Amino acid sequence: MRLSREFQLVAACCRRPADAEAGARIRALAEGADWPRTARIARRHRVEGLVRDGLRRAGVAAPEPEGAQLSRAAERITIQNLTLAGESLRLKRAFEAAGVDLLFVKGLTLAQRAWGSIAFKMGWDIDVLVAPDAVEEAARLLEQAGYVLKIPEGAAARERLAFWHRHWKESVWIAPSGIVVELHTALADNEALLRGVGLGSPRQDVAIAGAGALPTLALEPLFSYLAVHGASSAWFRLKWIADVAALIAPLSEPEIERLYRAAAAVGAGRAAAVALLLCGRLFGTPLSAALLAELMRDRVVRTLLRVSLRKLAGRAEQRELGETRLGTLSIHLLQLGLGRGIGYKLGELRRQLVSPYDRLAVPLPRALAFLYPAVFVLRRLRIAR
């Protein structure tokens, strides 16, 4: 698939290491670039801060008004991330005081690990992971901190929050300030994709803005999680794969292969394969010839790679997913290919045909739970009318 000069320029600004070779590539691509298109691509993929930093490092001044747009966006990102840093540390102290174990995933800890700073990577929420049996205490702590439950919504949603989390990996909370917290009790929609990855995984503490440290996953489980997170959405935002490429940029080919093997061992092999192939295509991540050949032998991986590139670039490079012809349909189909075997595919299809909102609206006894796919269809038909 051919990538536009402007998409390549945006990707080049996100490349690590930000060395002389990267600067030369940025300068070469910037010559003759369509700057309004470049700015739109950066905004669509939420990498405006990284693009502004990449251009600055390369000594390239974007023309007006695009240069001013990128500068304003970069300033907003820095301010927002400093706000999120203060709030994350506040929540960490509250949870620790209550004896509730938690991990911060993605967000600021990933920004610091991948980019060496929280100043450039766009963030708008705080993702925390707690144990399923701690969800009620976590909800109470969020309410004490001023947060209100946003998803699930409805009169009975708060009372049935534990039920919701038994069937859905996250709930969404919002503070009066507008800060959003996603409270996770699992890291993947389908538990087969990240077997055993969670609170019990190896972890690391990441220092944030010189004000304290936040706990997150260690490198191996973090890579597996990021691969599944991105692949589950067909990598339709460049910032997701840029994070992965920046995170593994300091690693050697054997170290990168070890990450892939570790991901395959927990069920994330195909997701990790697509991640590494995209990193190689977009950011020049080095893969050994043997590993590259192994990844490309899987026909499903090749299909997932093609779909992901179409969702990232080409006609989709400036458009949000909902504005494209198939919208999220192809992503739902792609998710069926992330795991191996008919058992995984049947389980994934069943998961996609059972909405947690249906379970809240139409509570059925466990013996009749097999009827939820029919409930899903009937409720959508009623909504459509």
C-alpha distance (Angstrom), angle and dihedral (degrees) to the residues before:
residue distance angle dihedral
M1 . . .
R2 3.78 . .
L3 3.80 116.3 .
S4 3.80 119.7 -149.6
R5 3.79 119.8 -115.8
E6 3.81 88.9 -115.5
F7 3.80 93.9 52.3
Q8 3.80 89.7 48.3
L9 3.81 89.5 50.2
V10 3.79 92.1 52.3
A11 3.80 90.7 47.7
A12 3.81 91.9 47.3
C13 3.80 89.8 55.7
C14 3.81 88.3 55.7
R15 3.81 94.7 50.0
R16 3.78 123.1 116.6
P17 2.93 136.3 -120.4
A18 3.80 91.0 46.3
D19 3.80 91.6 -147.7
A20 3.80 134.3 145.3
E21 3.81 91.7 -81.2
A22 3.80 91.2 54.2
G23 3.81 90.8 48.0
A24 3.80 91.9 51.1
R25 3.81 91.0 51.2
I26 3.81 91.6 50.3
R27 3.80 91.5 50.4
A28 3.81 92.1 48.5
L29 3.81 93.5 49.3
A30 3.81 92.5 44.3
E31 3.80 91.2 61.8
G32 3.78 106.8 94.5
A33 3.82 94.0 -0.3
D34 3.79 120.1 151.4
W35 3.80 97.5 -118.9
P36 3.82 99.0 -166.0
R37 3.80 87.7 53.2
T38 3.80 90.9 46.6
A39 3.80 91.0 52.7
R40 3.80 91.9 48.2
I41 3.80 91.4 51.0
A42 3.81 91.5 49.1
R43 3.80 90.8 50.2
R44 3.81 94.3 45.7
H45 3.81 91.3 51.4
R46 3.83 93.8 41.0
V47 3.80 94.9 -125.1
E48 3.80 99.7 118.1
G49 3.80 92.6 122.7
L50 3.79 92.0 50.6
V51 3.81 92.0 46.5
R52 3.80 91.9 49.8
D53 3.81 90.1 50.1
G54 3.80 92.8 46.1
L55 3.79 92.9 51.2
R56 3.79 91.0 47.5
R57 3.80 92.1 50.9
A58 3.81 90.7 49.3
G59 3.80 92.9 48.3
V60 3.82 93.0 -116.9
A61 3.80 119.4 143.4
A62 3.78 113.1 -157.2
P63 3.82 112.7 -139.2
E64 3.78 121.9 -110.2
P65 2.94 134.8 -56.2
E66 3.82 91.9 18.4
G67 3.80 93.7 53.4
A68 3.80 90.9 54.4
Q69 3.81 91.0 46.7
L70 3.79 92.0 53.0
S71 3.81 91.9 46.3
R72 3.81 92.8 50.8
A73 3.79 91.6 47.2
A74 3.81 91.4 48.9
E75 3.79 90.6 51.3
R76 3.81 91.5 50.0
I77 3.80 90.7 50.0
T78 3.80 92.6 52.2
I79 3.80 93.3 48.2
Q80 3.80 92.2 45.8
N81 3.79 92.4 49.8
L82 3.79 92.7 49.9
T83 3.81 88.1 52.1
L84 3.81 90.7 49.3
A85 3.81 90.0 48.2
G86 3.79 92.3 56.4
E87 3.80 92.1 46.3
S88 3.81 93.1 46.3
L89 3.78 91.4 53.7
R90 3.82 90.1 47.4
L91 3.80 91.2 52.7
K92 3.78 92.0 45.8
R93 3.80 91.1 55.5
A94 3.82 91.9 47.6
F95 3.80 93.3 49.9
E96 3.79 93.0 44.9
A97 3.80 91.4 50.3
A98 3.82 89.3 53.2
G99 3.80 92.6 47.4
V100 3.81 94.4 -114.8
D101 3.79 113.2 144.1
L102 3.80 115.3 -140.2
L103 3.77 143.2 167.1
F104 3.79 128.0 -151.4
V105 3.79 111.7 -135.1
K106 3.81 129.2 -164.3
G107 3.81 111.3 -19.1
L108 3.77 120.7 75.0
T109 3.80 98.3 -6.7
L110 3.80 89.9 55.1
A111 3.81 91.5 45.0
Q112 3.79 91.1 54.3
R113 3.82 94.3 44.6
A114 3.80 96.3 44.4
W115 3.79 103.0 34.3
G116 3.80 102.9 22.4
S117 3.81 91.1 -123.2
I118 3.79 140.3 54.5
A119 3.81 91.0 -138.1
F120 3.81 101.5 89.0
K121 3.81 112.6 33.6
M122 3.79 114.1 86.1
G123 3.79 115.5 -120.5
W124 3.76 130.6 171.8
D125 3.80 105.1 168.4
I126 3.79 143.9 31.8
D127 3.81 117.7 -118.2
V128 3.79 116.2 -158.4
L129 3.79 130.0 177.1
V130 3.80 122.9 -149.2
A131 3.79 133.7 168.2
P132 3.83 116.0 -86.0
D133 3.79 91.3 -117.7
A134 3.83 90.2 54.0
V135 3.80 96.5 56.0
E136 3.82 95.6 101.4
E137 3.80 92.8 49.9
A138 3.81 90.1 45.4
A139 3.81 90.0 51.2
R140 3.80 90.5 50.4
L141 3.81 90.7 51.3
L142 3.80 91.5 49.9
E143 3.79 90.7 50.4
Q144 3.79 90.3 50.0
A145 3.81 87.2 52.5
G146 3.82 90.1 54.8
Y147 3.81 100.8 -98.1
V148 3.80 124.7 141.5
L149 3.80 125.2 -154.5
K150 3.82 110.4 -106.4
I151 3.82 103.1 167.9
P152 2.95 121.1 63.1
E153 3.76 93.8 36.9
G154 3.77 130.1 -169.0
A155 3.79 138.3 82.7
A156 3.79 96.2 -75.7
A157 3.80 97.4 36.4
R158 3.81 97.6 99.9
E159 3.81 93.3 48.3
R160 3.81 90.3 50.8
L161 3.79 97.4 42.4
A162 3.81 94.0 117.5
F163 3.81 89.0 51.8
W164 3.82 89.8 50.6
H165 3.81 91.5 52.3
R166 3.79 91.6 51.2
H167 3.80 87.3 64.8
W168 3.81 103.8 26.8
K169 3.77 129.9 45.1
E170 3.80 99.7 -135.1
S171 3.77 148.5 23.6
V172 3.80 124.9 -156.4
W173 3.80 125.0 -129.8
I174 3.80 130.0 -175.0
A175 3.81 131.5 -159.7
P176 3.84 126.2 -147.3
S177 3.82 86.7 -106.6
G178 3.81 89.2 61.0
I179 3.81 95.3 -110.0
V180 3.80 111.4 144.4
V181 3.80 125.4 -146.7
E182 3.79 121.6 -165.3
L183 3.79 107.9 -155.8
H184 3.81 109.4 -153.8
T185 3.78 129.1 -166.4
A186 3.83 91.9 174.8
L187 3.80 135.4 23.9
A188 3.80 100.9 -140.5
D189 3.78 134.3 42.6
N190 3.80 88.8 -133.7
E191 3.80 112.1 43.9
A192 3.82 91.0 -152.1
L193 3.81 89.9 72.6
L194 3.82 97.3 61.1
R195 3.79 105.4 25.6
G196 3.78 110.0 -170.0
V197 3.82 96.2 -5.8
G198 3.78 110.3 133.7
L199 3.80 142.6 74.9
G200 3.79 91.4 -18.0
S201 3.81 93.7 55.4
P202 3.80 122.7 103.1
R203 3.78 109.8 -79.8
Q204 3.78 142.8 -167.3
D205 3.79 135.8 -154.7
V206 3.80 115.1 -125.6
A207 3.81 120.4 -158.1
I208 3.81 110.8 -130.5
A209 3.81 124.3 -155.7
G210 3.80 91.6 -31.9
A211 3.81 89.9 -73.6
G212 3.79 102.7 98.8
A213 3.79 144.1 -51.3
L214 3.79 132.0 -84.1
P215 3.82 124.0 -154.0
T216 3.80 118.0 -122.2
L217 3.80 139.8 154.9
A218 3.79 120.2 -63.9
L219 3.79 117.7 -112.2
E220 3.83 100.8 -87.3
P221 3.82 98.6 49.7
L222 3.81 90.0 36.7
F223 3.81 91.3 56.9
S224 3.82 91.0 47.7
Y225 3.79 91.4 49.8
L226 3.80 94.2 47.3
A227 3.81 90.5 49.0
V228 3.81 92.4 53.0
H229 3.80 93.0 42.7
G230 3.79 92.7 52.6
A231 3.79 97.2 39.3
S232 3.81 92.0 49.7
S233 3.82 87.1 63.9
A234 3.83 95.6 37.9
W235 3.82 88.9 -110.5
F236 3.80 89.3 -83.9
R237 3.82 91.9 164.3
L238 3.78 118.9 64.2
K239 3.81 91.6 -147.1
W240 3.81 91.1 69.7
I241 3.78 96.4 56.6
A242 3.82 91.0 37.2
D243 3.81 88.0 58.7
V244 3.80 91.1 53.0
A245 3.80 93.3 46.7
A246 3.81 92.0 48.9
L247 3.81 91.5 46.5
I248 3.81 93.7 54.8
A249 3.82 97.0 34.5
P250 3.84 93.9 102.1
L251 3.83 92.5 52.3
S252 3.78 128.5 99.6
E253 3.81 123.3 -125.7
P254 3.84 92.6 -99.0
E255 3.81 90.9 49.4
I256 3.81 91.1 50.2
E257 3.80 89.9 50.1
R258 3.81 89.9 52.0
L259 3.80 89.1 54.7
Y260 3.80 89.6 52.6
R261 3.82 92.3 49.3
A262 3.79 90.9 49.5
A263 3.81 90.5 50.7
A264 3.81 91.9 48.9
A265 3.81 89.5 51.7
V266 3.82 91.5 60.8
G267 3.82 95.7 44.1
A268 3.80 98.3 -93.6
G269 3.80 97.7 105.7
R270 3.80 99.1 118.3
A271 3.80 92.7 42.0
A272 3.80 89.8 51.1
A273 3.81 91.5 46.1
V274 3.80 92.2 55.3
A275 3.81 90.6 45.2
L276 3.80 92.5 54.1
L277 3.80 93.5 44.8
L278 3.81 90.7 51.0
C279 3.80 90.5 47.3
G280 3.78 89.3 53.0
R281 3.80 94.1 46.9
L282 3.81 98.1 44.3
F283 3.81 104.3 28.7
G284 3.80 106.8 21.0
T285 3.81 94.8 -113.3
P286 3.82 105.8 178.1
L287 3.81 116.3 -117.5
S288 3.78 124.0 178.7
A289 3.80 115.4 -109.0
A290 3.81 90.4 -117.9
L291 3.81 94.0 52.2
L292 3.80 92.7 44.3
A293 3.80 90.9 52.3
E294 3.81 90.9 47.8
L295 3.80 93.4 51.4
M296 3.79 93.5 47.1
R297 3.82 93.4 50.2
D298 3.82 90.0 73.2
R299 3.81 107.2 88.9
V300 3.81 91.4 -159.0
V301 3.80 91.2 53.3
R302 3.80 89.8 52.4
T303 3.81 89.7 51.9
L304 3.80 92.3 47.7
L305 3.80 89.2 50.0
R306 3.81 92.7 52.5
V307 3.80 92.6 48.0
S308 3.80 91.8 47.9
L309 3.80 92.8 51.0
R310 3.81 90.0 50.7
K311 3.81 90.6 51.4
L312 3.80 90.9 48.4
A313 3.76 104.5 41.2
G314 3.78 144.0 4.0
R315 3.78 112.7 54.3
A316 3.82 89.6 -7.9
E317 3.80 96.7 55.7
Q318 3.83 94.4 96.5
R319 3.81 100.1 27.6
E320 3.77 132.3 81.3
L321 3.77 116.1 -120.0
G322 3.80 93.6 -106.9
E323 3.80 90.0 57.7
T324 3.81 94.4 58.2
R325 3.79 123.8 94.2
L326 3.82 99.0 -106.8
G327 3.81 96.2 28.0
T328 3.80 110.0 -170.7
L329 3.81 96.2 -18.6
S330 3.78 94.7 96.0
I331 3.80 90.0 48.1
H332 3.80 91.4 56.5
L333 3.80 88.9 50.8
L334 3.81 90.9 46.6
Q335 3.81 90.7 54.9
L336 3.81 89.2 62.8
G337 3.81 88.6 64.6
L338 3.79 99.0 51.1
G339 3.81 93.2 84.7
R340 3.78 131.1 46.8
G341 3.77 129.1 -118.2
I342 3.78 136.3 30.9
G343 3.80 91.2 -88.5
Y344 3.79 91.4 62.2
K345 3.80 92.6 46.5
L346 3.79 93.9 50.0
G347 3.80 90.9 47.2
E348 3.79 91.8 48.4
L349 3.80 92.3 48.0
R350 3.79 90.0 50.3
R351 3.83 89.9 49.2
Q352 3.80 91.7 52.1
L353 3.80 91.6 49.9
V354 3.80 94.9 52.1
S355 3.80 116.2 70.6
P356 3.82 117.9 -163.5
Y357 3.82 86.4 -135.9
D358 3.81 87.9 60.7
R359 3.78 89.5 53.3
L360 3.81 90.2 51.6
A361 3.81 93.9 45.9
V362 3.81 97.6 41.7
P363 3.82 109.7 29.5
L364 3.80 109.0 -163.9
P365 3.79 128.2 -175.5
R366 3.78 114.4 -102.9
A367 3.80 91.4 -106.5
L368 3.82 89.5 62.1
A369 3.80 97.7 41.5
F370 3.81 89.5 109.0
L371 3.84 86.8 74.2
Y372 3.80 94.3 67.5
P373 3.83 95.0 94.1
A374 3.83 87.2 58.9
V375 3.81 89.8 47.4
F376 3.82 88.4 51.8
V377 3.80 92.3 54.6
L378 3.81 95.7 43.0
R379 3.79 94.3 49.2
R380 3.83 91.6 49.1
L381 3.80 90.7 50.5
R382 3.78 90.1 51.5
I383 3.82 91.8 48.4
A384 3.82 90.2 48.7
R385 3.82 90.8 55.1
